[in-house]
Amino acid sequence: MSVSIHPSLKHLSKRSRLPAISVGRKRGGPAVPDPTVPDPANVQGDVYLGIPKGCQAFIFFIINDASKFRQALQSYQPTSSADVTTVLQAISASKDSSSGDVDIVMTQIAFSQLGLKTLGIGKTGDTRFDAGSMLRDQKFLGDQGVWDSVFDPATIHGVIMVCAKSLDKVNSGVQTITDTFSASWEIKQTLSGNARPGKYKGKEHFGYQDGVSQPSLRGLTTPHRGQLEADPGVIVLGYPGDPLVDNPLGPQRPDWARDGSFMAFRKLEQDVSGWNKFVAKSAKYWQEFTPVPDEVQPPFKDDNEKADFVGAALVGRWKSGAPIQLAHFRDDPSLATEDNANNFDYSVPGIVLPTNRYCPFNAHTRKSAPRNLDPYLTRKYLESSLIMRTGIPYGKEFDVAPNEERGLLYVCYQSALDNGFVRQTVGFSSNDFFPTTDILPQNHGKLSVPVCETLLDANILGQDPITGSNPKVTVVDGAIALNKKPESGQVTLAVVDSNTSEKYLVTGFPQQVDDSVDKFTPDFFVTSHGGEYFFVPSISTLTAWSTASTTTKSKLDIMFLIDATGSMDPYINQARDSIGTIYDDVLKNGSWSKDDIRVGLVAFRDHPQKQATTFLTQKYDFTSDMSKVSGNLDALEAKDGEDYPEASEDALEEALEADWNDDAVMVTVLITDSTPHATGESQDYFKDGCPKQNDPVQIADRMADLGIVLYVLGCEPKLSARTAGGIDFYTGITEKTGGKLLTLNTKDIDQLGDIIVGLASDAADSEIALSENTSAILKRKGDNISDITSDLHKQLTAKGVKHWKFTISDVYSFNSDAKDNVKVWFEAKKLDQTVRDKIKSVKGNRVNSKYRGSNGARPTVTLEKNAISYDQVEALVTKCLRRNK
């Protein structure tokens, strides 16, 4: 044996992931923490060691009560990697005695992006995870199967896996977990898997040894000879190998993400019958799967040997786990031992560049665990692509129930989804031209043409035959006249649609099809029925979450967008003083402390193409230093701007892209006396839209999706006097976000502080109520909004829920035409002529007579905490359904 395995694990030497018992300890001395290596006691157990199991249940759940769920977490004890080490030692020791099998329940918990949001947890720093669910990536990942309904992102907040050697123990563990969380969650579905029995132990349903190519983590596990190795941070967040840690000048993860990992789950159905038929039918074409058929000595004695070789060529390993790179044409179980199974690369003596002499480039293991692609891909890049897989088969044995579904409950871990799961799925497995073996792209399916029906199928075979996708491609009928045979390399053909005469350019790599050979069409044998991305928090983070207060937004971010064109001079002068006092006014509310509040500013004018302007936008980032805010306001002056509409759409885009705090109530306040461009106003130099293609309607939708509430303070009397439809437009787009159009008159500018405090308080309570009731609302997704609202309002009233209610007098009037306009803008998906054509002309003064002129009444501003109203619940339901559409 070439590696030093701890004596307490001596009977588990065949295991691909063995803990390095000496981690963090000096020989003969006390434990010494190593800052570059995770603490096994703080990492959940399945992440890098893999929980040993014979049976496993995945409990997919949705959180109904965030506060009660946190309380239940206090009683939940997840299995740590240190616990797994102890169990492995016990298993090894049991083989030295007659103590019997070790059958212990072990569990792990993970959360979806929506689950973290429900608990009030911010972003993880992984762009793919933070963007949402796996469902949004369905086409990108190449999934074409029908997804199970459980993988609707609105119905999964998390998953708890329960593992043990026996089914009875797993069922007992599931019951304990169910009892622990019963008052706080709803179980959406439980998926169960089990290791295959007897001689099939350790094999997946096609019959091949699984988990052979697992990597070893430096300092955490003991590597076998030749085993691929990676830094711990490739799998566990917060250590070298984590792409964010390796880039200290870039954005960093929150502290609570350290010692966590990202888990990708997929339910993969395997067509065992189709696989068996394919390799059997391919037997007579076995020579097409190797460039050196003459090296087969002695010759294959029958079709069974040929079929076994075809299967090994597609997988990259024989059923024993022996790599085809070492056991070229026949299985050799001696090469499947722990010291041989990974002790190879794909080089061949005498051949300098990457070669497929013995292992096809598109073999499954060569795609999913690539080796030695120098000089085209660095070893560091390949190392960063490694994942830790811990899936388990599901379904009955094919021999017992051939017509029933079976497959793999796929699980993998990584510190960056795009580096691991996504790169392996899209960049490696589904990429005809991976691995990179030349300066020019090479389609690795070309050697397999004779077993294909069409050139299209030949190209598909360049993908991983096990996990590659089967893209639906329309085949163009008819012949294309060629003046000469295309040369090798990429070509472009001009194709004309015979029905519409539309022209298309098709680019690809040509290959002649051999019609002289008996051919049949290969198939894809693995179908995805859905999945999800999860975050697996550390043990300490789970403890912190369990004792934290119920979901609240503990911070406040306010971004002011101020129209700085010439007509805004009186408002800017007054606003400068009022905004400066907002900080103190907000503190008086008592919801936030001094460091919790950040203020940002975007000043905007207009595009310079047809008018004089000194700038388009000037952005001042969020800061808690109010002296900086005051300084920025002092430097602001009103000038320029010739047409009535101004570049508020560009300011809105700046606000959308600002560095918002995930733990904050996010409020944008637009102060202006004009509309954006292209809303249908006269004297608009850009009637077709913003020169930078910024669409305020689409921006408002994106704000709503991100939870940014938009308020517009319409400067009167100019907004209603200068614009034909500004009031209706702003009312419609602010309602998309849960905000509102308010009025700001020069004589009432001192109310600005009260307005900001009021709308921030209202928005904060709305966010708290949203996080606490999201599950209950989504359970009724598809029901009538009024029915959901009515029932939820009764429940919250019965609980005595109170909510800040901010009110300001309705200064604007809305007749039926105006209300129709508001609905048009609220429902609009983009700003174009189709929408503008629906807008009706509204006659008369839009300001209620009571508030007109210098002697008009002063709007009443109130902020009271009362029992939550029906209107507030309706707004809550609408916002929830929109964010989770």
C-alpha positions, 0 to 999 in steps of 0.5 A: 500500500502506497499511502499511510492510512490511519490504523483505525481505518485499516479495513476501509482502505478501498474507500475513495475518501478517507479522513486524514485523522492527523488534521490540525494536530502536531505529532504528540501534541495538542490540536493546532488549528490550521487556518488553511484547512476547515475544522471537520467538526464545523463542516456537515458530514456529507460534504467532503467525506460522504456519509456512509449509508445503505439507505437514504431519504431526502426530505424536501420541505417548505418553511411555514413559520420562520420563527418556529423553524429557527426554534426547531433548529435548536433541537436539530443535531446535524452530522459533522465531518468529525462525526463521520470520521468517528463512525468510519472508525467504528465500522472499521473496528467492527470488522475486527470483532463480532460486534455486528454492523454499525447502523447509526442515523446521520443527517444533513440539512441544506437550504435553497435560495428561497429558503435562505430568503425566507429565513431572512438570510442574505446572499452567499456570494455565489452568483448562480445560487443567489440568482435563483433556482435550478429551474431557471437553468433548465434549458441551459443545462440541457434538461429536456425531461419532464420535471417532477412538480416538487422541483418548482422553486416556490415549493422547496425551501430546503432538504434534510437527508437522513442516512443509515445502513438499514431502511428501518433506521432511516425511517426512524430518523425521518420520523424524528426529524418530522416530529422536530420540525412539524410545527414549522414546515410542510414536507413537499416530498420524500425521495428514497434511495438505497445501495444496490444489493449483493454483487452490485454493491457500489455500482450504479444501475448500468452496472459500473462501479460508482464514485471511483474518480472522487478527488482528495482534499489536501489536508482533509483526506488521505489520497490514494496513489494517483488520485486527483487532488484539490485544495479544500476551498474547491469544495468547502467555502472560505479556504484556498481553492475557493475562487473568492478567497483566491481573489482577495481584491474582489467581492468576498463572502459573508462570514457565515458562509465559511465552512459551508458548501453548495450542493447540486441535487438532481433526480436522474432516471436511467434507461437500463434497457436502452443502455443494454440494447445499445451496447449489445447492438454496437458490438459489431461496430466495436472497431469504431470505438478504438483507433487501434483495433489490431492491438486487441490480443487475443481477439474478442471471442464473442459479442459479449466481450465486444459489447463489454468493450463498447460499454467501457469505451463509453464510460471510460472504466470497466464495470469493476472500476478499472480504467480503460486507459490501463486495461485497454481491451478487457476488464482487469479487476486488479487495476480497480484496487485503491492504488491502481484505479486512479493511478494513471493519466491519458498520456501514451509513450511516444505521443506528445499531445493528448490522445484517444489511443485507448480512452475515447475523448468523449468517455464519461470519466474523461469528460467528468474528471479530465486529466493532463490536458497540457498545454491547452488547459492548466492543471489549476483550472482542471482542479478548480472544476472538481466536485465531490459526488455522494449520490445514491441509486433509487428504484428496484433492480432491473431484473426484478421490475424492468418496467419501473423507473430507476436511476440516481439521486445525484448529489455533488458539492463545490464552493462555486456552482459555475466552477463545479456542477455547471462547468462539468454539465455544460462546459464538459459533458454537453460540449462536443469539443471538450476536452480541449486537445488542439488549438483548433476545436475538435469534435470528439464524436467523429470517430463514432460516425458509422454507428450514427443515423446522421451527421447530427447524431455524430456530433451529439456523440461528441458529448458525454454519452452518459450525462450529455444533453440531447439538444432538439435540433431542426434538420433542414431537408433538401440538398445543398449544392457544393462547388467543392468538398469542404476542407477540414475546420469550421465552415459557414453555409447560407440556408434559405427558408423555402416558406418564408424566404428568410436567410440564415447562416449556419456555422459548423464543422462538416463531415461526410456521412458513410451510407455504405454501413448498416447504421442505427441511431444512438440514444441518450440513456439518462433523463433529468427529472429536475433538481435544485441548488442548495447551500449547506451551512456550517454547524456553527452557522446553523447554531447562530441561525437557530438562536437569531431573532425572527426574520427582520431587515436590520438595516436601511438603504435609501437611494435618492435619485434627484433630477438636477435639471434647471427647472428643479432649482427650488426643489433642490435648494429645499431638499438639500436641507431636508435630506440632511436631517433625514438621518436623525429623523430615521433614528428617532423611529427606533427601528435602526441604529446609526451604523444600520442606515446608508444613503446613496445619491444619483443626480441626473440630467439628460442625454447630450445628443440634442441639447447642452448638458454637463453630465448624464448621471452622477452617482455617489455610493452608499455611505453611513457618513452623513457628512459625505451625503451633505457634501454631495448635496452641497455640490449639486446645482440645477442646470441644463435640460431642454426637453420636458422628459429627462434621463430618469430611466438612466438614474433608475438603472444606476439605482438598480445596479447599486451595491445594496445590502442584502440585510437592508430594507431597500428603498429608492426615492426618485425626486423629479418634475418630469417623466422619462423619455418615450412615455408619450410626452411632447417635446421629447427629443428621444421619443423612441426611447433612451439612447442607452436602451434603459427601459424604466418599465423593465427596470421597475419589474427588476426592482420588484423582483429584487425587493427594491421599493420605488417611491416617486416624489412628484414635484408640484405644481410642475409635474401635473402641469408639464406632463400629460401622463406623468402621474399615471405612469409613475403610479403604475410603475411604483405599484409594481414594486410596492411603492407609491407616487407621492407629491412634493410641493416647494411650500411643503418641502419640510415634510420630506423627512417625515415622508422618508421615515414613514415610507421606510418604516412601512417598507420594513414591516412589509418585508418582515411580514413577507418573509414570515408569510411567504410559505403560506402565500405560495401554498395557495399559488394559483388561487384568487388573490382576493381569497388569499388576502381575505384568509391571510388577513383573518389569520394575521388579525387573529394573531394580533399582528400590527404594522406601521401604516404610513399615509399621506393625503391623496393630492392627485385625482384619478378618473376612470381613464386615469385608472385605466392608464395606471393599469396599463403601465402596471401590467406593461412588460416594456416601454414601446408603441404598443403600450403608448397606444393604449394610453388615454388622454385625461382632461382637467387639473390632476391636483385636487382643488383642495391642494392647489396653489400657494394657499392650498392645504398642506397634505397630512402625513401620518405614521401609526402602528395599528392592526394590519389592514386588508390593503396591507395584506393585499399588497403583501400577497401581490408582492410575494406572488410577483417575487416568486412568479 
